[in-house]
Amino acid sequence: MEARTGAASGGVTNAMSVDVEDYFQVSAFRPYIDPRDWGNHPLRVERNVHRLLDLFGQAGVRATFFWLGWLAERLPALLQATAAAGHEIASHGYSHVRAYEQSPEEFRADVQRTKRLLEDISGQHVAGYRAASFSIDARNLWALDILLESGHLYSSSINPIRHDHYGMPDAPRFACRMPGHPLLEIPITTIEIGSRRFPCSGGGFFRLIPYWLSRTAIRRVSQGEGRPVVFYFHPWEIDPEQPRVAGIDLKTRFRHYVNLPRFEGKLRRTLADFRWGPVREVFADAIASPAGPSGSGDVRAMR
């Protein structure tokens, strides 16, 4: 299946990605939903992913699906259907534990377990990894070395903004190798306005702002800067009928539920307006390029 060339693509192929987790597994709900109780919640991710496979198929778009191992164990047929539709299978860790909350030994065991599981079920080589809640930052860059040792070819785990839950605002905005770490890091895309960075590539910010503003920001990066945008979202974002979690604070409630009914329509427009492909293909040349002498430096993706 060829990636669709949207009217606004400007010739740049952007990277579309989905973090495969159910609504009750998001990090912000950890204080309210014990992971030991996950099995007591009906899974909604199956129908949501099938819906996404239909949307991507209609748009002629292939994407990268970053899977939780916990879900892959319970929904192997869904994982296989995703791979069979031509999408890249990548790792989101086993149970959505933030990387900086794990010791190196715990992190190594988690990523190795999940990689083997996803490969055994999907039949694909798992090249990519995305940490839960973009939880690789200045505190735990050692995680990049463990990912490389474990056979991953790239990480998409750093969000180069300032945020109350995550972020590494001084990190490079585009694909790079962090100093002393030869694994390619492909950060979530941001734009710069003055001296500040803002997200422009999915998540709650995409649901919050008008679509014309998101489209303008994506164009600014893909056309104005000539760089691929790394876009991400979750299957629960196309599910406005999902159960409401009781007792959560107002900030968490707003962030999780804002504009859910509008998300699918905005996603459809995004798929049509730009050219998209899986992360591993969009950044194939950068992934294959050897690191420089210091293991660092900005690298450009295949366009």
C-alpha atoms as one frame of an Amber mdcrd trajectory, in Angstrom:
protein
   0.000   0.000   0.000   1.487   3.361  -0.995   1.474   6.274   1.416  -0.965
   8.894   0.226   0.356  12.221  -1.016  -1.837  14.937   0.481  -2.363  18.307
  -1.151  -0.378  20.039   1.575   2.407  17.485   1.891   5.008  19.524   0.038
   6.799  16.303  -0.917   7.841  15.467   2.657   6.705  12.126   4.050   5.747
  12.500   7.699   5.667   9.744  10.319   2.270   8.608  11.636   2.261   6.641
  14.895  -0.253   5.142  17.321   0.498   4.325  20.961  -1.609   1.208  21.503
  -3.009   1.413  25.020  -6.533   1.328  26.418  -8.130   4.271  28.189  -7.549
   2.861  31.680  -3.813   2.421  31.055  -2.794   6.060  30.591  -0.164   7.302
  33.028  -2.358  10.081  34.393  -4.848   7.469  35.661  -2.258   5.519  37.693
  -3.260   7.237  40.964  -6.859   6.158  40.339  -6.619   2.768  38.588  -4.252
   0.147  39.980  -2.551  -1.787  37.152  -3.306  -4.943  39.103  -6.983  -4.212
  38.358  -6.565  -3.739  34.603  -7.987  -7.186  33.962 -11.285  -6.091  35.525
 -11.852  -3.408  32.870 -13.492  -4.423  29.572 -11.084  -3.881  26.683 -12.186
  -1.192  24.228  -8.897  -1.020  22.356  -9.793  -3.894  20.026 -12.687  -2.151
  18.305 -10.795   1.139  18.341  -7.761  -0.333  16.576  -9.982  -2.019  13.991
 -11.564   1.375  13.406  -8.131   2.890  12.896  -7.130   0.139  10.487 -10.228
   1.008   8.453  -9.419   4.746   8.531  -5.819   4.184   7.520  -6.878   1.790
   4.784  -9.352   4.295   3.354  -6.671   7.012   3.389  -3.949   4.783   1.948
  -1.744   5.422   4.979   0.594   3.046   6.754   1.724   3.869  10.281   3.767
   2.630  13.223   1.821   1.027  16.065   3.720   1.144  19.375   2.174  -1.770
  21.279   2.013  -2.508  24.981   3.095  -6.083  25.614   0.247  -6.487  28.126
  -2.275  -5.916  25.338  -0.387  -8.004  22.785  -0.619 -11.035  25.087  -4.391
 -10.627  25.328  -5.101  -9.609  21.727  -2.616 -11.492  19.544  -5.015 -11.653
  16.576  -5.357  -7.865  16.629  -1.590  -7.442  16.603  -1.340  -9.858  13.688
  -4.089  -8.008  11.805  -2.204  -4.746  12.279   0.985  -6.258  10.883  -0.898
  -7.924   8.021  -2.318  -4.536   6.994   1.226  -3.333   6.325   1.831  -1.303
   9.472   5.050  -1.296  11.454   4.946  -2.994  14.854   7.038  -1.306  17.534
   7.311  -1.481  21.323   5.657   0.704  23.956   6.987  -1.409  26.818   5.075
  -4.102  28.617   2.786  -2.328  31.087   3.172   1.421  30.545   5.611   2.040
  33.380   7.558   5.259  32.948  11.171   4.518  32.069  12.591   6.896  34.687
  10.689   4.979  37.382  12.608   1.785  36.514  16.122   0.751  37.420  18.403
  -0.160  34.498  17.874  -3.842  35.302  14.083  -3.465  35.375  14.098  -1.454
  32.166  16.276  -4.015  30.383  14.009  -6.894  31.405  10.904  -4.956  30.338
  12.128  -3.999  26.866  13.606  -7.410  26.126  10.437  -9.198  27.225   8.219
  -6.925  25.138  10.404  -7.088  22.037  10.431 -10.897  22.049   6.690 -11.043
  22.624   5.816  -8.637  19.805   8.170 -10.359  17.371   6.869 -13.831  18.207
   3.251 -12.783  17.654   3.628 -10.448  14.682   6.435 -12.121  12.769   8.036
  -8.693  12.332  11.415  -7.496  13.525  10.693  -4.843  16.152  13.032  -1.934
  15.480  11.377   0.901  17.397  10.590   1.756  20.987   8.592   4.550  22.586
   8.748   4.996  26.354   5.528   5.432  28.306   4.736   9.152  28.605   7.957
  10.090  26.754   9.854   9.173  29.914  13.406   9.181  28.610  15.089  12.456
  29.451  18.269  13.827  31.025  17.767  11.591  34.084  17.957   8.276  32.248
  19.730   8.563  28.912  21.312   5.226  29.849  18.039   3.744  28.574  19.146
   4.457  24.991  22.181   2.194  25.463  19.966  -0.605  26.795  17.620  -0.253
  23.822  20.578  -0.564  21.459  21.903  -3.588  23.337  18.439  -5.153  23.098
  18.392  -4.919  19.295  16.281  -1.807  18.777  17.270   0.475  15.916  15.582
   3.652  17.081  13.760   5.284  19.964  10.952   7.834  19.807  10.849   8.562
  23.518  11.925  12.174  24.024   9.483  15.049  23.859  11.609  18.221  23.576
   9.204  20.529  25.417   8.592  21.661  28.987   5.654  19.779  30.531   4.562
  18.957  34.059   4.658  15.197  33.388   7.518  14.814  30.901   9.828  16.665
  28.594  13.450  17.477  27.825  13.230  21.070  26.582  16.932  21.341  25.733
  16.949  18.229  23.535  17.230  18.586  19.745  13.925  19.027  17.931  14.725
  16.567  15.172  16.183  13.075  14.756  19.572  12.889  16.415  22.028  10.799
  18.346  22.410  12.120  21.844  26.019  12.693  22.996  27.600   9.374  23.888
  24.554   7.344  22.793  24.672   5.895  19.226  21.007   4.872  19.061  18.916
   7.163  16.848  16.379   9.189  18.828  13.365  10.460  16.848  11.608  13.018
  19.059   7.999  14.109  18.896   7.729  17.182  16.682   7.532  20.699  18.058
   7.516  24.202  16.623   9.442  27.185  17.935   7.764  30.556  18.436  10.249
  33.038  19.747  12.199  31.341  22.508   9.485  28.797  23.330   8.624  25.382
  21.942   5.108  24.117  21.465   3.751  20.664  20.553   2.262  20.362  17.085
   2.035  16.650  16.473  -0.904  14.985  18.138  -2.024  14.139  21.636  -4.169
  16.376  23.791  -2.822  19.566  22.211  -4.116  18.396  18.822  -7.563  17.827
  20.322  -7.522  21.177  22.088  -6.640  23.618  19.307  -8.534  24.277  16.041
  -7.550  22.076  13.119  -6.408  25.007  10.962  -3.803  25.829  13.589  -2.508
  22.249  13.691  -2.349  22.158   9.903  -0.430  25.449   9.849   2.079  24.139
  12.382   2.607  20.869  10.510   3.109  22.799   7.277   5.615  25.053   8.987
   7.763  22.055   9.884   7.264  19.867   6.801   7.349  22.655   4.210   9.063
  25.568   5.902  11.787  23.540   7.619  11.737  20.577   5.256  11.549  18.073
   8.104   9.218  15.122   8.669   6.649  15.578  11.409   6.342  12.747  13.953
   2.616  12.576  14.786   1.163  10.401  17.549  -2.154   9.582  19.181  -3.937
   6.778  21.044  -6.811   4.474  20.056  -8.930   5.756  22.965  -8.946   9.208
  21.346 -11.420   8.033  18.700 -13.698   6.630  21.419 -15.808   9.440  22.936
 -18.129   6.858  24.539 -15.380   5.400  26.729 -16.224   5.071  30.450 -15.515
   8.136  32.596 -13.050   7.447  35.380 -14.464   8.574  38.713 -12.657  10.758
  41.205  -9.974  12.220  38.943  -8.791  15.796  39.401 -10.030  18.559  37.095
  -6.758  18.955  35.168  -6.579  15.243  34.367 -10.260  15.164  33.423  -9.841
  18.082  31.038  -6.677  16.752  29.417  -8.061  13.288  28.813 -11.595  14.085
  27.672 -11.308  17.440  25.902 -12.824  17.352  22.394 -12.879  13.561  22.068
 -15.982  13.710  19.821 -14.080  15.900  17.346 -10.919  13.837  17.167 -11.832
  11.393  14.406 -12.871  14.155  12.016  -9.637  16.039  12.647  -7.632  12.863
  12.151  -9.330  12.210   8.811  -8.373  15.708   7.633  -4.792  15.201   8.797
  -4.501  11.926   6.900  -5.817  13.594   3.735  -3.824  16.816   3.962  -0.336
  15.334   4.345   1.778  12.417   3.196   2.359   9.790   5.909   4.362   6.629
   6.421   5.697   4.376   9.208   8.485   5.761  11.371  11.001   3.124  10.298
  10.487   3.918   6.604  10.376   7.703   6.941  13.657   7.678   8.861  15.251
   4.711   7.081  18.357   6.564   5.936  18.934   8.154   9.332  18.501   4.809
  11.108  21.034   3.203   8.788  23.583   6.017   9.022  26.478   5.335  11.389
  26.924   7.675  14.323  29.603  10.306  14.157  32.793  10.114  16.223  31.042
  11.437  19.327  27.838   9.481  18.742  25.888  12.699  18.458  24.605  15.182
  15.965  21.514  16.185  14.085  20.601  13.848  11.247  18.062  14.282   8.472
  15.446  11.711   7.590  14.774  10.254   4.199  12.418  12.482   2.229
